[in-house]
């Protein structure tokens, strides 16, 4: 599966977004191989004012589209657009949907017996909430690694099409938050959760754990942000 590849691209984007914006933009452009995982990135880039990354990513995506049309023919893109509807009907609405293998809010609602309309409403609410939090935290004066961890998790909550192997992206969030913990100390419960995350995923592989796990990790991100803000405020007060 391509979960490790998309996780590596997202990690490269978040690592290089400030230090090497051209590399970050190239990787974001390459992430169009699985666009549903990158839908929050353009929005966050605009809110955070990372215009160089945005421009390079746009140019890369357009270049890849043109190259694909030149090599395989423009009709490939026509077939691709048509296939989107067929894939949506097969995976989300009909056919033989394997809800237990999918990890999105939409899939959880359907697994619990909810209808298509209710599932889309729940997914839309989750996507708006994830986007709002990701944009907000990228506007805060907090450690870049905390922002990166938040975006890596929020991107998963925002998409309705998320399979179990896509949760490899959570490794990116673990790496950023573990790095922050090593630098400033771990908040209560953080170390245990990070250590147990991979065994937990392996133990429940095939179960719809993606949504509760992502929510839990976002809560931990916010806990980390507040702890860092409190420490910084205490340092300022102490210096006075």
N, C-alpha and C positions, 0 to 999 in steps of 0.2 A: 504494500500500500504506500501512498505518498504522504502519510502523516509526518514522517521524519523530514521529508523535503520541505513541506510547508512550514513546519516548526523551525527549521534552519533559516528559511527566508525571513520569517517574522523576527527571529532572534537577530539576524543581521540588520534588518531595518531599524530595530529599536536600539541596537548597540551603536550604529553608525549615524543615527539621525542628526546628531549635533556635530560629531567630529568629522564625518565623511558623508555629507549630504548627497553627493553623486552616487556613492555606493548604495546608500539607503534607498535612493530613488530608483536605481536599477533593480534592486531586489524587490521593491514594491511593484514595479512594472512586471517583473517575472511572476509575482504572486497572482497575476491575472489568470494563471493556469487553474486557479481555484478561487475565482473572484468573490464567492460568498464569504470567504474568510477574511477578506480585506475591506469590507464595506465601510468600516468605521475609520479606517486610516485617512482617507482624503478629508473627512470632516474634521478629525483631530488636527491634521496638518494645517488646515485653514484657520482653525481656532487658535492654534499655537503659533501661527505665523511662520511655519516652516515652508516657505514658498519655493525655495530651491529644490527641496526634496519633491514637492508636489509637481513642479515643472518637469524634472527628470523622469519621475514615475509616469507622467502623462505621455511624454515623448517615447519612453520605452514601450509602453503599452500599445501606442499607435504604431510604432515601428514593427513590433511583433505581429500585429494584425495585418500590416501591409506585406510583411515577409510571408506570412502564412497564405495570404491570398495569391501572392506571386508564385509560390511553390506548389500549392495544392489547388489553386483556382478559386475565384471569388464565390462560386456556387457553394464552396465549403461553408462560408459564413451564412449563406441563406439556409443551408441545411442545419447549421448550428442553432440558429434562432428557432427554427421549427422544432428541433430536438429538445429545446428548453421546455416547451409546453408538454411534450410527450414524457419527458423525465419527471416533470412536476406531477403529472397524472399518475405515473407509475410509482414514484417514491412517496409522495405525500398524500395523494387523494385516492388512488385505486390500485388495481393490480394486486400484488401480494406484499404490502408494506411490512417490513420487519421493524415494528416500532421499538422492540427491545434492543435493536442494534443502533437506533438513532438516539441522539443525546440532546436534542433541541427542546425548547419550551413547547413548540408545536407538537412534537412527537409525544412528549409526556402527557399533554392534554388528550391526544388521541388514544394513547395507551390506557388512560383512565376512563375512556368511554365518551369523551367529548366529541362533538361534531367538528366538521371542517371550519365553519364560521367562528365558533368559539375558540378553536385552536389558533386561528389567524389573529383574532383579537388579542389573545394572551401573548402571542409571539410579538405582535406590534408593540404592546405595552412593555414587554421585556427589552425589545430593541431600543425603544425611546429612552427607557431608564438607563440602559447600559451606555448608550451614546451620550446622554446627559452627564452621567458620572465621569465617563472618560474625558469628555471635553472640559468639564469643571476641574478635574484634578490636574489636567495638563496646563491649566491656567494658574495653578497654585505654586508658591515658592517652596516646593518640596524636592526631595532627592529624585533625580532622573530615574533611578532604578525602581522607585515606587510607582512613578508614572508609567513606566514600561510594563511593569507587572499588571497594573490596572488595565491597560489597553489590551494586553495579551489575553486576559480573561474576558473582558467586555466584548471583544470581537467574537468570542464563541457564543455568548448569550444572544448576540444580535442576529444570528443567522438561523433560519428555520431548517436548513439542510446541514446536519452535523452528525457524522457517524463516529462510532467508538474510536476508530483509529485516529480521528482528528484531535482527540484529547492529548495526543503527543505534544500539542502546543502548550499544554499546561507545564511541561518541563521548562519552557522559557520563563514562565512566571515564577516557578520554583527557584530557578537559577538567579534571577534578579533579586528576589526577596531574601534568598539565602546570602547573597553577596551583601545586601544591606544589613542583615543581621550580624554577619561577621565583622562589619565595619563599626556598627553602633551598639551591638548587643541585641539578642532576641527578645521579643515581647513574650509574655506568658502564653504557653501553648503553641507558639509558632514553630519551635524546633521539632516538637513531636509530630505536628501535622505534616511538616515538610518531609520528615523521615518516613512517615507512614504512607505518604501519598501514593507512591509507586506500588508498594505491596497491596494497598487498598484497591487500586485500579485493576491489578491483575486478579485479585480475589473475586471481584464482582464484574469481570469482563462479560459484556453482553447484557448487563443490567442498565437501566436508565438512570445512571448516577451523575451524568454530566451537569444537569441544571443545579441540583443541590450542592454539588461540589464546587461549581463556579461561584455560586452565591456565597458559600462559605469562604472561598478564597478572596472574593471581593471584600467581604467583611474583615478579613485579616489584613488586606491591603489598607483599608481605611483605619484599622486599629494601628497599623504601622505608621500611617501618615500622621495620625493624632499624637502618637507617642513621640515622633520626631519633632512635631510642632511644639509639644509641651516641653521637650528637652531644650529646644532652641529658645523658647520663651524663658525658661528657668535660667539658661545661660546669660541671657540679656539682663534679667533681673539681678542675677548674682554679680554681674560686672558693674552694675550701678551701685 
